[in-house]
């Protein structure tokens, strides 16, 4: 039977409208439910075994440091090796499971997550410090990834029908996308459900088995996803949940001779380290490891004098301060042509000062940053910024029993300044002046990163030039530079932003498969 006839076309999961009282009440109820379950102990999942370890990763609420979200068992190298052996064994059977059957597990998981959407979002609100809309978008994106990759695997399994090879007399030729093997999946804390789910389900639906090492600041939401996959009947050993130290477990698995691929999202520094370690051939290794890396960004918005200045200012503020600037797509820089510079800066400052900082569970527009390390680093960059630009908003700590920092705006910043060049990953915006739109684009391009960007203009010729010359993986015209949608805006960047792996795009699963040509003489 043609499986695609039973599957509806992909449609993005709608966002929840929290201006409606019933939706707000539903989220509040979900938060209360999750709060009643806080402080639990969580095991490792190694095949069918649930392993409790003495060493624990303690996950705390960044918005209320006294609140423990959960205590998660911590793998060491011995447990990582055990998980590797289980994953290797599971791969031998999982790779033979038909694509349609693998996809079916994903469709079931998406439906269950959809039914419990607010519960997943509520846990993120408490564990990662997202407000309602940010958490809801994260869960919606997770559902999108599951649905999209399931359909993609079905499409690839039918490639000989949809994109047949050139026929030649006397031969039957077919192309098949087969899995790679055991992969290490290392997701970030800033999209602790969506990216974790996307990276893992892409690998699994392609026929691989996975060692999932979640971020140490957000391991509980990752466990909730793993438990969901177990609930839908995914065979034991296909996903193995092994939180642990990057230096101990991460490096061990990255250099392991049986690791076939590493899928990573996080900082430039760690991404480059993984790439370097994976490039070394370990004794007994018979393949070149594949690294799929989505790293940092120093993204920016360019505004010319023909633009809708109010819309541009709103996009700059939304891109800079959404989830406290803790997105690799965050617009932490803005370059504005001098004739409208003062007007746009004034609008940006006004909008920024109107942002309220507070507890995520009360749905404050701006919440905490993730942990003490980030808090200290961002505050240090703010002090650097005070020497590099003119402080117009924020500039320090905000009140609350958490890692709260005021949304901060610096103007008159030189393009070579540290706060223009280095990824801060916090609520800090640097604004620079350009003599014209071409110089603004040149300033935008002057970075080692190349993830997202936006160009605001009403001049079609300039827009065409920007489309060609702004060097980034995701370029947006007259809209903010955050908020990529699965299937709509395949996401991934250039240069030090990673390997241009377009998550949520039609070539993403190719990164987790290898193409095998079979030719048979008739």
ZAMARGU-4260 file (C-alpha; in steps of 0.2 Angstrom, whole numbers, plus 5000, padded with zeros to 4 digits):
<rodrens>
0) 5000/5000/5000 | 5006/5018/4996 | 5009/5024/5014 | 5009/5043/5008 | 4990/5041/5003
5) 4986/5038/5022 | 4997/5053/5028 | 4990/5071/5026 | 5001/5085/5020 | 5012/5093/5033
10) 5005/5108/5042 | 5013/5118/5056 | 5006/5116/5073 | 4997/5132/5078 | 5002/5143/5092
15) 4991/5146/5107 | 4983/5163/5109 | 4986/5167/5127 | 4976/5183/5126 | 4961/5171/5128
20) 4957/5168/5146 | 4953/5150/5143 | 4971/5147/5136 | 4979/5157/5150 | 4969/5147/5163
25) 4974/5130/5154 | 4992/5135/5155 | 4991/5140/5174 | 4983/5123/5177 | 4997/5114/5168
30) 5010/5124/5178 | 5001/5119/5194 | 5001/5101/5189 | 5020/5101/5184 | 5024/5110/5201
35) 5016/5096/5210 | 5028/5084/5202 | 5044/5094/5205 | 5060/5087/5214 | 5059/5070/5208
40) 5073/5058/5204 | 5076/5053/5186 | 5085/5037/5180 | 5096/5035/5165 | 5088/5024/5151
45) 5100/5011/5144 | 5090/5000/5134 | 5076/4993/5145 | 5086/4996/5160 | 5082/5011/5172
50) 5098/5016/5181 | 5099/5027/5196 | 5116/5033/5200 | 5123/5041/5216 | 5130/5056/5206
55) 5115/5068/5201 | 5113/5083/5190 | 5102/5095/5200 | 5090/5105/5188 | 5084/5121/5196
60) 5072/5134/5191 | 5082/5149/5184 | 5068/5161/5189 | 5067/5155/5207 | 5084/5147/5212
65) 5077/5139/5228 | 5065/5128/5217 | 5073/5111/5212 | 5065/5104/5196 | 5072/5087/5197
70) 5088/5077/5201 | 5094/5067/5186 | 5105/5052/5187 | 5122/5056/5179 | 5132/5044/5168
75) 5150/5041/5169 | 5161/5033/5155 | 5157/5015/5161 | 5138/5018/5159 | 5141/5027/5143
80) 5150/5012/5136 | 5136/5001/5142 | 5124/5012/5133 | 5135/5011/5117 | 5134/4992/5117
85) 5115/4992/5119 | 5113/5005/5105 | 5125/4995/5094 | 5114/4979/5097 | 5098/4988/5095
90) 5104/4995/5078 | 5105/4978/5071 | 5086/4976/5072 | 5080/4994/5071 | 5089/4997/5054
95) 5078/4982/5047 | 5062/4990/5053 | 5053/4997/5038 | 5052/5016/5036 | 5033/5017/5037
100) 5034/5008/5054 | 5048/5019/5060 | 5037/5034/5055 | 5022/5027/5063 | 5031/5028/5080
105) 5034/5047/5077 | 5016/5050/5072 | 5010/5042/5088 | 5022/5053/5098 | 5017/5069/5090
110) 4999/5065/5094 | 5002/5062/5112 | 5013/5077/5114 | 4999/5088/5106 | 4987/5081/5119
115) 4999/5086/5133 | 5006/5102/5124 | 5003/5113/5139 | 5011/5101/5151 | 5027/5100/5141
120) 5027/5119/5139 | 5024/5122/5158 | 5039/5111/5162 | 5050/5122/5151 | 5043/5138/5159
125) 5049/5131/5175 | 5065/5123/5170 | 5072/5135/5156 | 5064/5152/5161 | 5053/5154/5145
130) 5037/5164/5146 | 5021/5156/5139 | 5022/5161/5121 | 5041/5155/5120 | 5037/5139/5128
135) 5022/5136/5118 | 5032/5139/5102 | 5045/5127/5108 | 5033/5113/5110 | 5024/5117/5094
140) 5041/5116/5085 | 5044/5099/5093 | 5028/5093/5086 | 5032/5100/5069 | 5049/5091/5069
145) 5041/5075/5073 | 5028/5076/5060 | 5039/5083/5047 | 5053/5070/5048 | 5041/5056/5049
150) 5034/5062/5032 | 5052/5065/5025 | 5057/5047/5029 | 5042/5041/5020 | 5046/5052/5005
155) 5064/5045/5005 | 5058/5027/5006 | 5049/5030/4990 | 5062/5040/4981 | 5063/5027/4966
160) 5045/5031/4962 | 5045/5050/4965 | 5063/5053/4957 | 5067/5038/4947 | 5084/5035/4940
165) 5088/5036/4922 | 5083/5020/4914 | 5096/5009/4905 | 5092/4993/4894 | 5095/4977/4903
170) 5097/4984/4921 | 5086/4988/4936 | 5094/5002/4947 | 5088/5008/4963 | 5094/5021/4976
175) 5090/5018/4994 | 5094/5029/5009 | 5100/5018/5023 | 5105/5023/5041 | 5122/5026/5047
180) 5123/5018/5064 | 5124/5024/5082 | 5124/5042/5084 | 5128/5054/5099 | 5115/5068/5100
185) 5120/5083/5111 | 5105/5096/5111 | 5106/5113/5119 | 5097/5121/5134 | 5089/5135/5125
190) 5077/5125/5115 | 5077/5111/5127 | 5062/5101/5119 | 5061/5107/5101 | 5079/5105/5096
195) 5082/5089/5107 | 5066/5081/5099 | 5071/5087/5081 | 5089/5080/5082 | 5084/5064/5090
200) 5069/5060/5079 | 5078/5064/5063 | 5091/5051/5068 | 5079/5038/5074 | 5066/5039/5060
205) 5081/5037/5048 | 5085/5020/5056 | 5099/5025/5068 | 5100/5022/5086 | 5104/5036/5098
210) 5114/5040/5114 | 5105/5056/5120 | 5116/5067/5131 | 5104/5082/5135 | 5110/5099/5142
215) 5114/5099/5160 | 5103/5114/5164 | 5088/5106/5156 | 5088/5087/5158 | 5071/5085/5165
220) 5061/5091/5149 | 5072/5079/5139 | 5068/5065/5150 | 5049/5069/5148 | 5052/5067/5129
225) 5061/5050/5131 | 5047/5044/5142 | 5035/5049/5129 | 5044/5039/5116 | 5045/5024/5127
230) 5026/5026/5130 | 5022/5025/5111 | 5032/5008/5111 | 5048/5013/5103 | 5059/4998/5105
235) 5071/4998/5120 | 5089/5004/5115 | 5084/5015/5101 | 5085/5030/5112 | 5097/5029/5127
240) 5096/5043/5139 | 5113/5047/5147 | 5115/5064/5154 | 5133/5067/5160 | 5148/5079/5159
245) 5153/5085/5142 | 5171/5083/5147 | 5169/5065/5153 | 5154/5057/5144 | 5153/5069/5129
250) 5172/5068/5124 | 5172/5049/5127 | 5158/5046/5115 | 5164/5058/5102 | 5180/5049/5101
255) 5173/5031/5102 | 5177/5020/5087 | 5159/5014/5086 | 5151/5032/5085 | 5145/5034/5067
260) 5139/5052/5069 | 5138/5067/5082 | 5123/5079/5081 | 5127/5094/5091 | 5118/5111/5094
265) 5127/5124/5105 | 5142/5136/5106 | 5155/5138/5093 | 5169/5133/5105 | 5161/5116/5109
270) 5156/5113/5091 | 5174/5116/5085 | 5180/5104/5099 | 5168/5090/5094 | 5173/5093/5076
275) 5191/5091/5080 | 5189/5076/5091 | 5178/5067/5079 | 5191/5070/5065 | 5203/5059/5074
280) 5202/5041/5069 | 5201/5029/5084 | 5209/5012/5083 | 5196/5000/5076 | 5186/5014/5068
285) 5181/5010/5050 | 5172/5026/5044 | 5174/5045/5044 | 5162/5051/5058 | 5149/5063/5052
290) 5147/5079/5062 | 5131/5089/5061 | 5134/5105/5070 | 5123/5120/5073 | 5133/5133/5083
295) 5132/5151/5087 | 5127/5167/5079 | 5130/5186/5080 | 5114/5190/5070 | 5109/5207/5065
300) 5096/5218/5057 | 5099/5231/5044 | 5088/5246/5042 | 5088/5259/5028 | 5079/5276/5027
305) 5065/5269/5016 | 5060/5256/5029 | 5044/5256/5040 | 5054/5263/5055 | 5041/5257/5068
310) 5040/5240/5061 | 5059/5239/5061 | 5061/5245/5079 | 5048/5232/5085 | 5058/5218/5075
315) 5074/5224/5083 | 5067/5223/5100 | 5058/5206/5098 | 5074/5198/5090 | 5086/5205/5103
320) 5075/5201/5119 | 5064/5186/5115 | 5069/5173/5127 | 5081/5185/5135 | 5092/5185/5119
325) 5096/5167/5122 | 5093/5161/5104 | 5107/5157/5091 | 5095/5167/5080 | 5094/5182/5092
330) 5097/5199/5083 | 5110/5206/5095 | 5116/5219/5082 | 5107/5232/5072 | 5115/5243/5059
335) 5105/5259/5054 | 5108/5272/5041 | 5112/5289/5048 | 5098/5299/5041 | 5085/5289/5052
340) 5097/5282/5065 | 5092/5294/5079 | 5073/5290/5076 | 5075/5271/5076 | 5086/5271/5091
345) 5073/5282/5101 | 5059/5270/5096 | 5070/5254/5101 | 5074/5262/5118 | 5056/5266/5121
350) 5050/5249/5117 | 5064/5241/5127 | 5061/5251/5143 | 5043/5246/5142 | 5048/5227/5144
355) 5044/5220/5161 | 5056/5208/5169 | 5048/5195/5180 | 5044/5177/5184 | 5041/5166/5169
360) 5026/5157/5177 | 5017/5174/5178 | 5021/5176/5160 | 5032/5191/5162 | 5039/5197/5144
365) 5057/5195/5150 | 5062/5181/5162 | 5079/5175/5169 | 5095/5169/5159 | 5098/5151/5161
370) 5111/5149/5175 | 5125/5157/5186 | 5138/5155/5172 | 5128/5164/5159 | 5122/5178/5172
375) 5140/5182/5176 | 5146/5181/5158 | 5132/5193/5152 | 5135/5206/5166 | 5153/5206/5162
380) 5149/5210/5144 | 5138/5224/5149 | 5153/5231/5158 | 5163/5230/5142 | 5149/5238/5133
385) 5149/5253/5144 | 5167/5256/5138 | 5162/5253/5119 | 5145/5262/5117 | 5132/5273/5124
390) 5121/5264/5137 | 5103/5269/5133 | 5093/5256/5142 | 5096/5243/5156 | 5114/5240/5160
395) 5113/5229/5176 | 5104/5216/5186 | 5086/5215/5188 | 5076/5211/5204 | 5070/5193/5208
400) 5076/5177/5216 | 5084/5171/5199 | 5096/5176/5186 | 5087/5192/5180 | 5096/5205/5169
405) 5088/5221/5162 | 5086/5221/5143 | 5101/5232/5139 | 5104/5243/5123 | 5120/5251/5118
410) 5121/5264/5104 | 5135/5272/5094 | 5145/5255/5094 | 5159/5252/5082 | 5158/5237/5071
415) 5174/5230/5078 | 5169/5232/5096 | 5168/5216/5106 | 5150/5217/5110 | 5147/5218/5091
420) 5159/5203/5087 | 5157/5191/5101 | 5142/5180/5105 | 5135/5186/5122 | 5119/5175/5122
425) 5109/5187/5133 | 5098/5202/5133 | 5111/5214/5126 | 5109/5224/5110 | 5122/5234/5101
430) 5117/5247/5088 | 5129/5255/5075 | 5127/5269/5063 | 5131/5267/5044 | 5132/5281/5031
435) 5121/5272/5019 | 5113/5255/5016 | 5128/5247/5008 | 5139/5251/5022 | 5126/5244/5034
440) 5126/5228/5025 | 5145/5228/5025 | 5145/5230/5044 | 5132/5216/5045 | 5143/5204/5036
445) 5159/5209/5046 | 5157/5194/5058 | 5164/5176/5059 | 5146/5170/5061 | 5132/5168/5047
450) 5116/5162/5055 | 5101/5174/5053 | 5099/5192/5047 | 5085/5204/5042 | 5085/5219/5030
455) 5072/5232/5032 | 5068/5243/5016 | 5054/5247/5004 | 5067/5249/4989 | 5065/5233/4978
460) 5083/5236/4970 | 5091/5237/4988 | 5081/5222/4994 | 5087/5212/4979 | 5105/5217/4983
465) 5103/5212/5001 | 5096/5195/4996 | 5112/5192/4986 | 5125/5200/4997 | 5120/5197/5016
470) 5129/5181/5020 | 5119/5171/5032 | 5109/5155/5031 | 5092/5162/5035 | 5089/5180/5028
475) 5072/5189/5032 | 5066/5204/5023 | 5055/5216/5033 | 5052/5205/5048 | 5062/5199/5063
480) 5077/5187/5062 | 5070/5174/5075 | 5055/5162/5074 | 5060/5150/5060 | 5046/5138/5056
485) 5049/5119/5052 | 5046/5116/5033 | 5044/5135/5030 | 5061/5141/5035 | 5074/5127/5035
490) 5086/5133/5048 | 5105/5133/5048 | 5120/5145/5045 | 5137/5148/5037 | 5154/5151/5043
495) 5156/5148/5062 | 5137/5146/5064 | 5139/5128/5059 | 5138/5115/5045 | 5123/5123/5037
500) 5113/5108/5042 | 5095/5114/5037 | 5085/5108/5052 | 5066/5107/5047 | 5071/5106/5028
505) 5070/5093/5014 | 5088/5088/5014 | 5090/5086/5033 | 5087/5067/5034 | 5101/5065/5021
510) 5113/5070/5035 | 5108/5054/5045 | 5108/5042/5030 | 5119/5036/5017 | 5113/5033/4999
515) 5116/5015/4992 | 5114/5012/4974 | 5109/4994/4969 | 5111/4988/4951 | 5104/4972/4945
520) 5106/4964/4927 | 5090/4959/4920
</rodrens>
